[in-house]
Amino acid sequence: MAKPFMNCNFKNCGAALTKFAWITRCSHVFCDEHGEMFFHKAGAQVRCPACNEVKNRETDLIRNDLNPTDLLISTVRPGKALDFALHACRLWSHQMEYRRRCNTDQVVRKYEGLTLESTVQLQSENKELKNYVQSIEKKLKQTNDELFKIRARLNRYKTAYHACRAFPGTNSNNSAYEQRIQEDRLHSTG
């Protein structure tokens, strides 16, 4: 038995063909199950399930043994054998192209899935990062507001301190300085 090189061309089947295959003139092949379903009981005209091309059941379609004996080909004239070989090469070439397309489609679907998965993950991480940045910005604003208030208090202390130093020994300046300190304590606790 030869190693299978063809797969059923019916959509979503892809079964390896090892014993029998339904072969169309348009170089599509089908497993026995799908071939029987589409071709066995059909009328004179049938449509290829792979390309939808109309086929004559008698001349464009055959159920074939994929493991013929060597004697079978030796019983035909060389010209006819070359015609068979040419058709076999076309069929093989078409099937290799079909397999390449299937493999390409499979890889594309796989990487589209991975891309979608990565995009969703990236969007989620981006959202988390935006939330984190917003929380840091909020904390920074609060810290800046606190710093602004502390600088204002420091400026008031400096002013009161300089007023006390300008007139040392004056009770009214010292009491004004102490009054500002008391006000600041009230503002910082309230």
RAGI-V923484 format. One record per pair of residues at least 24 apart in sequence whose C-alpha atoms are under 6 Angstrom apart, sorted by sequence separation. I is the first residue (numbers start at 1). GAP is how many residues later the second one is. D is the distance in Angstrom with one decimal. If there is no record, write none. Layout:
BEGIN
i:I gap:GAP d:D
i:I gap:GAP d:D
END
This chain:
BEGIN
i:25 gap:35 d:4.9
i:24 gap:36 d:5.6
i:24 gap:37 d:4.5
i:23 gap:38 d:5.8
i:23 gap:39 d:5.4
i:22 gap:40 d:5.6
i:22 gap:41 d:4.3
i:21 gap:42 d:5.6
i:21 gap:43 d:5.4
i:20 gap:44 d:5.5
i:20 gap:45 d:4.7
i:19 gap:46 d:6.0
i:20 gap:46 d:5.4
i:19 gap:47 d:5.2
i:27 gap:64 d:5.2
END
